[in-house]
Amino acid sequence: MRILVVDDEPEIRNILKLLLTNAGHEVREAGDGFGAVDAIRGDSGIDLCIMDVMMPVLSGIEATAKIRTFSTVPILFLTAKSLESDKESAYSAGGDDYLVKPFSSAELLMKVEALTRRYNSYRAKGEGSGELIRLFGGVLISPEMREVTKNGTPVDVRDKEYEVLLFLAKNRGRVVSPHELYEGVWGEMPLASSNNTITVHVLNLRRKLEDNPSAPKLIRTIWGRGYQID
């Protein structure tokens, strides 16, 4: 796999490059957020970006927001910040996973493997059937194109937001618990912060797709149980 490592500290980049190269991956480097944006824009073969959050001039969060305007490449954040609000900011910007420093080599490699496996599986299979999925309120999902429209207008739905919406749509008519939703989309056992992660993504989807986000009719909350699309 080709992995882009983004960190303003050369020592950290060297450590990650050694670890990833020894695991059989090809590594590219960028020393700041602008370099990350340029690298991903110029190389469609990048399978994963490992992004430091705290960088001068353009932070990892800001760089990710720019990248998400043209690419769905998975982004794994590495940061010393561990507050729930920090994680929510990372996911809201379009990040796919979050690893707090210090971390073990084994944990990093497991996350790298999980993210690249899911991403390349989606690219290879086009998410399965190309059949369009029509939902309430003029919302249309195109699995083949990984696109969402509302009343014929494209909606800027980020990668993980799309996967949350698709998972709920494929389970329409029944309640999906946050536990099941997290396992189905992130492919990992839920942690204490997983419910907050789900909440952020659902709120973002409602803001983009609901006529009245404060009174949602597309993605309904079934209190004490989870979420449902009819």
N, C-alpha and C positions, 0 to 999 in steps of 0.2 A: 504494500500500500504506500502511496505517496502522501506524506504528512507534512503540513506546514507548522513550524514551531515559531511562535511570536512572543518575544520577551525582550525588554530593553536591557537586560543584564546578560552579557555574553557568556558568563559562567553558567547561568541557568540553561541557556540554549545548548551549550556544549554538553552538559549533563544529560539533558533530554535527548539530544542527538545520539549520544553514545548508547543510551538505554534503548532507544527505538531502532537504531541501526542493528544492534545486537539481536533484536527481536525480528529482524528480517525486513524492516520497513525502509523506504527511501525517504530522506528528510530534506526539506527545504527550510530556510530560515528567513525571518524578518525581524528587524530590531525595533519596530514601532507600529502603531496602528495604521498609518498611511501605507507602510510597506506591506502590511497584511492585505489591505484592500487591493493594492496593485497586483500582488502575487496571485490572489484568487481570481481577479478579473482577467489576468493574462494566462492562466493555466487551468483549463477545465479538467485536467487529470488529477487534481488534488482531491484526495479521498477524505481528509479530515484536517481541521485546523485546531491546534492547541494554543489557546490565547490567554496571555496574562491580562489581568484586569487593570492593574495600576501601572499605567505608562504615561509619560509626559506628552503634551501636545494633543494627542488623540488616544483616549483610553480604549481598553479592550471592549467596553460596552458600546462606545461610540463607533468604533471600527466595525463591530458586529452589525449594528443598525445599518451602516452603509452597505455592508456585504449582503445583507438580506434583501436589498433592493434588486439584486441581480443573481444571487446564488443561494442554493439550499444546502450547500456543503455543511456537514455537521461541525459544530464548534464546541469544543470542550474548554471551559474556563478553568484556569489555575489561579488561585488567589489566596492571600492570607486573611481575607475578610470572610467571616463566617456568620454574620447576622442574617436573620431571615429576610430583612429588607434588601440586603445585598444580593441574596440569591434571587429574590423576586425581580430585581432590576436586571440581573443577568438573563433570566428566562424571558422576561418581557422584551428584551432587545433582540431575542432570537437565538439565544444559546440553547444547546441541546443537553448539556450536562455540566456539572460543577464539582470541582475537586479542590478541597481546602489544603493549603500548605501547613505543615509538612505532610506528605503523603507517602505511602509505600510504593515501590516499583511495581509490585504485583497488582495493586489496586489501579494504578494508572494504566497498565497494560490490559487489564480486564475491561476497563471502560473504553479504551481505544478499540479493542476487538469488537465489543458490542456495538459501538457506534458505526464503525466501518462496515460491519456485517449487515446491519439493517439498511444502511444507506445504499450499498451496492446491490443488495437484494431488491430494493425498490427500483433502482435504475435498470436492473436487468429484466425485471418482470413487468415493469410499468404498472405496478400495484395490481396486477391481475387483470380482470375483465375491463374492457374499455367502456362498459355500459354506464351511461350517465345516471346519477342519483339525484332525483328531484325531491326537494324538501319544502316545508312550509315557508310561505313568504317570498316565493320566487327565487329561493336559493337552489343553485345547481352545482353539483360536484362532478368534475371530470377526472376520474381516477387515472386515466391514461395520460392526461396532460398535467395532473396534479394541480388543477386550477379550480377556483371557486368563483361563481358569479352570482349576483343578486339582481334580478330583473334585467338580465342581459349585460350588466356592467361588471367587469372584473373587480374582485375584492383582494386587497393586499393581505393575504393570510399567510403568516409565517409557517415554517416547516412543522414545528411541533403543534401549532394551533390546527394546522390542516390535519395532522394525524389524529388529534383528539376529536375533531369534527367527524372525520371518516369512521373512526372506531364507534362513535355514538350512532352514526347513520347506519352502519352495518348491523347494529344491535337495536335498531329502531323498534319502538313498541314495548321495550322492557327497560327497567331501571338498571343502570350501570353504576356500581359503587365506585367511590374514588380509588379504593384498593385495586379493583379490577381494571379500572381505566389506566392507572399508573403502570400496572404490570403489562397491560396490553400495548401501551404506547412507548414506554421507556424500556420495557423488557427487563425490569429489575424488581426485586422485592421492595415494597414501599418502605420509606423511612418516616421518622417523626414529622419531617417537613414536607412529605409528599402531598398531603391534603392542600397545603398552601400553594404548592406548585400547580396542582390541578385547578384550584380556585382562580389563580391569576390567568391561566390560559382560557378558562371558560368565560371570565369577565371580558377578556380581550375579544373573544369570538362574539359575545353578545354585543359589545360596542360596535363591531364591524358589520354584524348581520341582522340584528334585531331592529325593528322599527322603533321600539321603545325599550332600550336595554334595562330599564328599571322594572319593566313588567314583561319579561321574556316569554315568547310563545314558541320559539324554535327549540331552544335548549332549556328545558324546564328543570327546576330543582325539585326533587322529591325529598322533602325534609327528613333528615335522619337516615336516608337510604342512598341518595346519589343523584344522578342526572338521567334525563330521558329525552329522546327525540321521537316524536310520533310519526 
